[in-house]
Amino acid sequence: MPSPVAEPALALSEEERTFLTALLESALHEKQIEEHRTDAIEFREFVSHEVALLKGLVEKLRRP
């Protein structure tokens, strides 16, 4: 597990935050479908990692 580091701030307008969140949610949905349809174990693990990253990003953007 990587050690926590200070995260740089990214200043976004509300419109930018909404747009980016929607874009990431769309990508997340597509990756979840890909994850479900993937038979190759190693590739599924790779896609699962991408799903986790996308979920984390969406979570961060939803924080006030």
C-alpha positions as protocol buffer text, in pm:
chain_id: "A"
residue {
  index: 1
  type: MET
  ca { x: 0 y: 0 z: 0 }
}
residue {
  index: 2
  type: PRO
  ca { x: 150 y: 336 z: -100 }
}
residue {
  index: 3
  type: SER
  ca { x: 216 y: 578 z: 183 }
}
residue {
  index: 4
  type: PRO
  ca { x: -14 y: 879 z: 202 }
}
residue {
  index: 5
  type: VAL
  ca { x: 124 y: 1199 z: 54 }
}
residue {
  index: 6
  type: ALA
  ca { x: -2 y: 1553 z: 61 }
}
residue {
  index: 7
  type: GLU
  ca { x: -244 y: 1599 z: -227 }
}
residue {
  index: 8
  type: PRO
  ca { x: -208 y: 1916 z: -431 }
}
residue {
  index: 9
  type: ALA
  ca { x: -519 y: 2131 z: -447 }
}
residue {
  index: 10
  type: LEU
  ca { x: -703 y: 2165 z: -775 }
}
residue {
  index: 11
  type: ALA
  ca { x: -928 y: 2467 z: -799 }
}
residue {
  index: 12
  type: LEU
  ca { x: -1243 y: 2387 z: -997 }
}
residue {
  index: 13
  type: SER
  ca { x: -1555 y: 2590 z: -1059 }
}
residue {
  index: 14
  type: GLU
  ca { x: -1883 y: 2419 z: -972 }
}
residue {
  index: 15
  type: GLU
  ca { x: -1951 y: 2369 z: -1343 }
}
residue {
  index: 16
  type: GLU
  ca { x: -1609 y: 2208 z: -1393 }
}
residue {
  index: 17
  type: ARG
  ca { x: -1657 y: 1985 z: -1088 }
}
residue {
  index: 18
  type: THR
  ca { x: -2001 y: 1873 z: -1211 }
}
residue {
  index: 19
  type: PHE
  ca { x: -1871 y: 1806 z: -1562 }
}
residue {
  index: 20
  type: LEU
  ca { x: -1565 y: 1615 z: -1441 }
}
residue {
  index: 21
  type: THR
  ca { x: -1772 y: 1409 z: -1199 }
}
residue {
  index: 22
  type: ALA
  ca { x: -2017 y: 1313 z: -1475 }
}
residue {
  index: 23
  type: LEU
  ca { x: -1731 y: 1225 z: -1708 }
}
residue {
  index: 24
  type: LEU
  ca { x: -1565 y: 1004 z: -1446 }
}
residue {
  index: 25
  type: GLU
  ca { x: -1896 y: 840 z: -1354 }
}
residue {
  index: 26
  type: SER
  ca { x: -1948 y: 753 z: -1721 }
}
residue {
  index: 27
  type: ALA
  ca { x: -1599 y: 606 z: -1744 }
}
residue {
  index: 28
  type: LEU
  ca { x: -1662 y: 416 z: -1421 }
}
residue {
  index: 29
  type: HIS
  ca { x: -1983 y: 267 z: -1559 }
}
residue {
  index: 30
  type: GLU
  ca { x: -1804 y: 153 z: -1876 }
}
residue {
  index: 31
  type: LYS
  ca { x: -1517 y: 0 z: -1676 }
}
residue {
  index: 32
  type: GLN
  ca { x: -1759 y: -186 z: -1450 }
}
residue {
  index: 33
  type: ILE
  ca { x: -1922 y: -339 z: -1757 }
}
residue {
  index: 34
  type: GLU
  ca { x: -1578 y: -428 z: -1895 }
}
residue {
  index: 35
  type: GLU
  ca { x: -1482 y: -579 z: -1559 }
}
residue {
  index: 36
  type: HIS
  ca { x: -1797 y: -792 z: -1554 }
}
residue {
  index: 37
  type: ARG
  ca { x: -1744 y: -919 z: -1910 }
}
residue {
  index: 38
  type: THR
  ca { x: -1372 y: -994 z: -1879 }
}
residue {
  index: 39
  type: ASP
  ca { x: -1269 y: -1358 z: -1848 }
}
residue {
  index: 40
  type: ALA
  ca { x: -889 y: -1321 z: -1833 }
}
residue {
  index: 41
  type: ILE
  ca { x: -797 y: -1307 z: -1464 }
}
residue {
  index: 42
  type: GLU
  ca { x: -494 y: -1079 z: -1499 }
}
residue {
  index: 43
  type: PHE
  ca { x: -681 y: -832 z: -1719 }
}
residue {
  index: 44
  type: ARG
  ca { x: -979 y: -839 z: -1483 }
}
residue {
  index: 45
  type: GLU
  ca { x: -747 y: -747 z: -1195 }
}
residue {
  index: 46
  type: PHE
  ca { x: -611 y: -458 z: -1402 }
}
residue {
  index: 47
  type: VAL
  ca { x: -962 y: -334 z: -1483 }
}
residue {
  index: 48
  type: SER
  ca { x: -1068 y: -380 z: -1119 }
}
residue {
  index: 49
  type: HIS
  ca { x: -781 y: -153 z: -1017 }
}
residue {
  index: 50
  type: GLU
  ca { x: -899 y: 109 z: -1266 }
}
residue {
  index: 51
  type: VAL
  ca { x: -1253 y: 80 z: -1126 }
}
residue {
  index: 52
  type: ALA
  ca { x: -1118 y: 140 z: -775 }
}
residue {
  index: 53
  type: LEU
  ca { x: -922 y: 446 z: -892 }
}
residue {
  index: 54
  type: LEU
  ca { x: -1227 y: 591 z: -1066 }
}
residue {
  index: 55
  type: LYS
  ca { x: -1444 y: 533 z: -758 }
}
residue {
  index: 56
  type: GLY
  ca { x: -1186 y: 713 z: -544 }
}
residue {
  index: 57
  type: LEU
  ca { x: -1173 y: 1009 z: -779 }
}
residue {
  index: 58
  type: VAL
  ca { x: -1551 y: 1040 z: -794 }
}
residue {
  index: 59
  type: GLU
  ca { x: -1563 y: 1024 z: -413 }
}
residue {
  index: 60
  type: LYS
  ca { x: -1307 y: 1303 z: -383 }
}
residue {
  index: 61
  type: LEU
  ca { x: -1496 y: 1523 z: -627 }
}
residue {
  index: 62
  type: ARG
  ca { x: -1820 y: 1477 z: -434 }
}
residue {
  index: 63
  type: ARG
  ca { x: -1667 y: 1605 z: -112 }
}
residue {
  index: 64
  type: PRO
  ca { x: -1754 y: 1964 z: -25 }
}
